[in-house]
Amino acid sequence: MTDSDHRAPEEERSHGSALAHPSDGSPAALAALAAAIDFAREALAPATLRAYRADWQHFCAWCRDAGWSALPAAPETVAAYLAALATTHTSSALVRRLAALSRAHRLAGRDWPRAHPAIRNTLRGIQRSYGRPQRQAAALATEELIRLVASCDATPAGRRDRALLLLGYAGALRRSELVAVQREHITFTAEGLRLLIPRAKGDPTGKGASIGIPRGTRPDTCPVRALEVWLEVSGCRYGPVFRGIDQRGMIAPGALHPDGVRHILARRAAIAGLKPPAGERLSPHGLRAGFITQAYINGARDEQIMDHTRQKDLRTMRRYVRRAKLVTDSPAKLLGL
């Protein structure tokens, strides 16, 4: 077995393997093939593609060290790989690794033995031996948001963070949607603002959606007012609304990276002394989870919440609602204790 047998191609190269090569080799045919490969890459969200790429590269490196082939990978090789990660990775992480390996094989035109007993039984055994609940994002509802924005001062960074957190919460936005907000997407009205979301996780074909955010009753927590102030401070007239800021207070021209939202939330939570409940984690997704939780508690209907959050699966939304109901609707209240 040659060394090249161990070095399976990265996912971008795998995209091309599953596509027919041009028969004539003409420039036009080669250009068409390149375009097809580019479009194949777009079938996945950028964050998912990055995660799959990292998972695939890790598997290839592991196979090289073990002296086994990564592409195609024998069922026993995949089972051994899962076993090697059993004590350090959660069940959901292992399932994602399998999804990455499956996609790489399919794109390379190779069979993928996902249902092979060696893989299936190994995964089940790991889940029985080391399975533990997935740490969910702590729901950041209105009480938590008030504490977070109270940590935002009048500096450019403080103005930006206040607007970002409040818009993310009131709009139930994912962090990828937050950093993708452009000035051209925002229309202010007397009642509040309309926000265009050109493309989101649940909208891979780019149909787009618009949501409305009303003005708040409190100036310090009004998302519309916070955004107006930030746009004035930043001088943003077009392009990305949320941008990086250096230590001198200089505002970068490009959009904030999605990881920047996580860092901002972590910094503001540390200043506010806000810690997630035991078993949960602090995450930008908590803004979205908090919106659903608070809206339900305050009497919003399922269809109202789903229309605003752009969710299509009622079961997904109900998972957040169930967390909100654990105490308020517990039948233990009927025990007379």
Summary of the structure (lengths in Angstrom):
residues: 337
radius of gyration: 23.7
end to end distance: 70.4
largest distance: 81.3
contacts: 968
relative contact order: 0.10
helix: 57%
strand: 9%
